[in-house]
Structures are given as structure tokens and as C-alpha cells.
Amino acid sequence: MAAESLREVLTGPGRPQQELEELVIRAYAASAPDNIACAVADVVGLEKPAAVDADRPKTRRMSTRG
């Protein structure tokens, strides 16, 4: 299956399960053999709240040099 076909499915409006099913359909249409395996994950970014850093105690580096 061409990279453009993958990109089209994975950047479309579908949910991961719908995208997975579409990828399998396209793989079989492209004459793929049996036992097709693929995984689709919905990856979201997690941002650390600013308040977490404000509450954290400041640490100092201590030199071991004399």
C-alpha cells in the first residue's frame, strides 16, 4: 500500500477503529496476503500544568570538589 494511501486514511476524520478497518480493506484490495496486522493509536499530547512546577521545592547542586 502506498504511503499516500496510508496518510489519507490516518489523517482523515475517522476514529482509530474506523481507520484500522479501512487500512485492512485497502491492504486486501492491494492484493496483500492473509494475516494482515496493523495498529492505530490516538495519540494526544499531555501538558504539565504550570502549578506543578511552582509547588515543587527548588533543589541545589552541591559540588563535591574541595
N, C-alpha and C positions, 0 to 999 in steps of 0.2 A: 504494500500500500504506500502510496506517495506521501511525502511529508506534508504537502499542501492539503491533502485529504484529511490527515490527522489533525492538522491545525484548524481546519474548517469545523470539524466535529468538536474539538476540545475548547474552542473559543466561542462556540455557539451558546444559545440561551438555555440549553438543556441542563438537567440536573445530572450528577455523576452516573446514576443508574441508567438514565436515558442515553447518555454519551457512550457508556460501556456497550449497551445493546447495539447502538448504531455502528460502533467500531467493529463488533463481531460480524454484523451484517455485511459491512463493506469488505472485511477481510475475506469472507466466503465468496463475495461477488468478484473479488480479485483473484479467485482460484487458490485460496490458501488451503492447505491440507487440514485434516481433522486436528483436534486438540489445540485450538487457539486459546491463548492465555493473555489476558490483559488486566490492568488495574487502573482505575480512575479515582483520584482523590480530590476533594475540595479543600484546597489549602488556604487558610486565612492567616493574616498577619496578627500577631499579638503585640500590643504596645504596652510597655511597663508604665503604669501611672507615675506622674511626677512626684506624688505624695510619698511613694515608697522610698525614693532616694532622700527626701527631706527628713524622714524619720530615722534613717539609718545613721548610727553613730560614725563619726569620722575616725579613721584609723591612721596611724603614723607608721612610717617605715623607720625601723631603727637600724643604724649601721652597726656592723659587728667589727668594724675596724677601730683600732685603738687610737 
